[in-house]
Amino acid sequence: MHKLSQVSGTGKTLNIGSGGVLFTTEEQLPLGRTVELSVHWPAKLDGSCPLKFVATGRVIRSEAEIAAVRIERYEFRTRGSVERTVRPEIATFV
């Protein structure tokens, strides 16, 4: 039985498209690793409810302070009031 290591960190979203996300990292991520990204979305639901873009995918490019993830699935979720202080371009990966 394997115990998967779980790492979390924050970075800045550099580019986002329908197929993937390019972002800065605090450390190099292993190629092929499955990650979940959470990006504060600038648009609001009904003009008042903050959203976040949550995506799962695999690391397809990784350097010392930058990584690219191919999106396998995604969804938009509402953000809680505690999350409202973080800038929209910040991505969190787990």
N, C-alpha and C positions, 0 to 999 in steps of 0.2 A: 504494500500500500504506500503510495507516494503522498507526501504532504506538500501541496503547492505553496511556494513562497508568494507572499502578497506584499507589494511595494506600492506606496502612494507618493504623489508629488504634485507640483504645480508647474505650469509653464505658460508661455504666451502662444496663442494661435497665430501662425504666420499665414496660412492659406487653408481654405476649406472649400471643398467641392463635393459633387455628388458621389465621387468614388473614394475620397479619402481626406485626411487631415494632416497638415504639416505643422509641427509645433516645436517649441523649445523644451528642453528637459533639464533636470538637475543632474542627471547621470545618464550614461549610455544605456539604452534598453536593448535586450537581446532580440535579434532577428527572429521572427516567428512567434514571439510572445503574444498572447491574447491580452488585450487591454480594454478597459472601459474608459471612455473620455466623457467629461461633463463640461460643456461650454455654456456660459451665461449668454443667452440669446438677446439681441438688442430690441426685438419687437416684443410687444406685450399682448397677451390674450385679451380681447375686448378692450384694448387700450389701457388696461389697468393692472392686469395680473402678470408679473414677471415670469418668464419662461427660461428653461435650460434645454439644450440639445444634448442628449445622451446617446453615445454611439459605442458599439463594441466592434472590434476588428483586430487584425494582426499587424504587428510591426513589419514593414517591408523595407524600411530604410532606417539606419541608426548610425549616428555619429556621436561625438562626445557631448554635444549640447543641442542636438536636433534629432527629431524622429518623424517618420511618416507612417501613418496607419491606413490600411485599406479597410474601408467601412464594410462590415458584414450585415449589420442591422442597426437601426437607430429609431429614436422616438423623441418627441418633445414632452417635457414634464413641467409642471408648475414649480416655481422655486418658493421655499419658505422665507419668512421675513428675515431670518438670520443671514441668509445668503445674499441679501440685497446690497451689501456693502462692497462686494467684489466686482471689479471691472469686467465688462462683457468679453474682452479679448482673452481673459485668463481661462486656461483649460486645466482641469484636474484629471489625472489619470490614476487608476487603481490597478 
